[in-house]
Amino acid sequence: MARFHPLKVTEVRRETRDAVVITLVPRDEDKALFDFTQGQYLTFRRDFDGEELRRSYSICAGKDEDCLRVGIKRVEGGAFSTWANENLAPGDELDAMPPMGKFFTAIEPEAVKQYLGFAGGSGITPLLSIIKTVLVREPRSRFTLIYANRQINTIMFREELEDLKNSYLGRFSVIHVLEQEGQEIDLFTGRIDAEKMKALFGHWLDVKAVDTAFICGPEPMMLAIAASLREHGLADSQIKFELFASGQPGRAKAKAVSKADIAPGTGTQATVTLDGATRSFEMPRSGQSILDAALAASLDAPYSCKAGVCSTCRCKVLEGEVEMVINHALEDYEVRAGYVLSCQAMPLSDRVVVSYDE
């Protein structure tokens, strides 16, 4: 199971007024642990006034850049993002878990594929990693990016995207959609919604030629894009998405493993395996997640967002029955196999056995 390791900050670059790009270096003995896959994220932790905060940020470097780099956009009221934007400096250290996440497809050097990416705001960070890696390692594939922002001065990595477009003429193209600024083509002004998606597919994009679509951004945008892609013929297996914010329930509540019908109102005997060690403890039948119960029992269970958006707290139910309140991170096949987000998993049976090591 992943644990935290120190990363040294070697560069802090101001990207926009509200965003910085952080370059990090692991210790020599940790280099293999931080060998990331394009599209993955790092989970950081830091104490603020005695309270530990954990936040996840996507890696924006390509596989061939030989560095770790993340983009951190300031969130209004966000303690971690504000500190990173205002106080983080070269020479500082950040505790981070090794890279995690499944927002990618395998690179196939001989493939001839057409990729389509949609990013909103700081959702560009994992897509930038994917784009750069695909362009280098799949030399016959093409990538089209639709990038939504409020206005031109909020566009992260604008110059880098232009450089990529010029370096890979005919293989990489980017369309900027600006919510608050008019452009020469009216279609590229406003929010990305179902109507705009229909117009894009009607005049600019051949969705039938797309092999894989990547979406990363706020939930309303992501849902509209995913629905439109499905309407135009893409299968769920061709659509990869990653949320960086969530305000609504995810997939429908999903039960895992056991079908035993246990009367409510009694406590649950929980058994948790973590790093090869197994511990048992009692937890309430309601009002507490598996993750919170494990943390209360002094287990160093992994987590980040606690909102069902990332998959850092993923575990497998081996015995008993749980129900997830929210799930934005696990695919349906993973749920069918018994995997749950422990931050959202509530026990339904009098005994639950889970493992973080599966």
SULLIN-V753613 format. One record per run of one state. SS is the DSSP state (alpha for helix, beta for strand, coil for the rest). FROM is the first residue (numbers start at 1). TO is the last residue. If there is no record, write none. Layout:
# SULLIN-V753613
ss/from/to
SS/FROM/TO
SS/FROM/TO
This chain:
# SULLIN-V753613
ss/from/to
coil/1/3
beta/4/16
coil/17/18
beta/19/26
coil/27/27
alpha/28/30
coil/31/31
alpha/32/34
coil/35/40
beta/41/48
coil/49/50
beta/51/59
coil/60/62
alpha/63/65
coil/66/67
beta/68/73
coil/74/78
alpha/79/86
coil/87/92
beta/93/97
coil/98/99
beta/100/100
coil/101/113
beta/114/120
alpha/121/137
coil/138/141
beta/142/149
coil/150/151
alpha/152/154
coil/155/157
alpha/158/167
coil/168/171
beta/172/178
coil/179/185
alpha/186/188
beta/189/189
coil/190/193
alpha/194/203
coil/204/206
alpha/207/209
coil/210/211
beta/212/217
coil/218/218
alpha/219/231
coil/232/235
alpha/236/238
beta/239/243
coil/244/254
beta/255/257
coil/258/267
beta/268/274
coil/275/276
beta/277/283
coil/284/289
alpha/290/296
coil/297/313
beta/314/319
coil/320/320
beta/321/324
coil/325/331
alpha/332/336
coil/337/338
beta/339/341
coil/342/344
beta/345/347
coil/348/350
beta/351/355
coil/356/358
